[in-house]
């Protein structure tokens, strides 16, 4: 099975030793996205803006891979404050239709670049 690397300027460029996404057959693995604005590579301010930016970034990578977030079978959400979990639910419902994919939510001490939230996803297409 071949691996295809997905790259788009509509989402933040990788800031480490990873790809924005990797497609292996019908499965697309989206790397974690934080609230970086893809144009400026600066963190957007506040938890609400960061959650939206995270999902916009994931959506952009999914689109570049020829998919949508409705193709997601699993999301992993990382929050520096689990009190913001309800806000993630609110925003996620705007990007993913029912029936919802599987999901994990984890409280973490810190995230790259001082982010308040990060999410990654696994998509299956075809």
N, C-alpha and C positions, 0 to 999 in steps of 0.2 A: 504494500500500500504506500502510495506516495504522500508526502507532506507538502502542502502549499502554504507559504507565508503570506499573510494578509497585512497590507500596509495602506494607510490612508492619511492624508493631511487634514481630514475633517475631525480627527481625534488627536490628542497629544502624542507626539513622537515618543518612542520608548526612551526611558531615562536610565536604562540599565541593560543587563545582558538578557533580554527577552524580546519577543516579537509582539506586536499588538494582538495578533491572533494567529493560530495555526489550524489549517484545515487538513484533516486526515479522513479521506473517504467522505462519508456523509456527516461527519462530526466536526464541529468548529469549536475550538477552545479559545475563548476570549480572555486575554490577560486582565488582571485587575486594573480598574480605572479609578482615579481619584478626581477631585474637582478642579483639575487644571484646564484652563481655557486653551484650546488648541492653537489659537492665533498668537497669544502672548506667552504661553507656557507659564502663566502665573496662576496661583490658586485663587479661585473666586472666594468671596468673603461670606461667612456665615453658613450654618448647617443647611438651611433651606436651599440656598443657591448651590451648595456643594452636592447635595443629593440630586438635584435636577441635572447639574453638569455631569455627574457620574453616569446617569442614565442616557444623557445625550451622547456622551463619549462612547458608551457601549453600543448604542443604536448606530452611530457612525461606523464603527468597526464591523458590526453585523451587516450593515448595508454594503460595505466594501467587500464583504465575503459572499454577497449575493443572498443574504438572509435577512430576517427581521428578529426582533426580540420575542415575537410570538413563537419562534422556533426554539426558544430556550427550554431545556429540560431540567436545568439546575442553575440556581444562582447561589453565590456565597456573598454575604454582606458582612463587612467588618466595621464596627462602630467604636469610637473612643468613649462614647457615652450611650449605653443601651436605652436611656430615657428618650432617645431620638428614634427609636424603632418604629413608633406609630407614624412618624413623619416619612420614614422610608416606605411603609405600607401605602400611605396616601399617594406618594409620587409614583411608586412602582405600578400601581393600578392604572396610571395614565399611560404606561408604556407597554404593558403586558395584558393581554385579554385572558379571560377565563376559558378553559380551566387553567389555573395557574401552575407554573412549574414547581418542582421541588426546590426547597431553599433552606439554607442554614444562615443563622445570624450569630455573630460572635462578638463579644466585647473584647477589645484589645487596649493595651496601654497606650500605644502610639502607632501612627501610620507615616509613610514617607511624606516629606515636605510639610509636616504639620497638619495633614489632612484630618478631617473629622469623620470621614466615611470613605470606604473603598468597596467596590463590588467587582466580581468576575462572573462569568457564565459559561455554560456548555450548551451549544446549540446542535440540533440534529435536523438536517434538511433532506428532502427527497423521499 
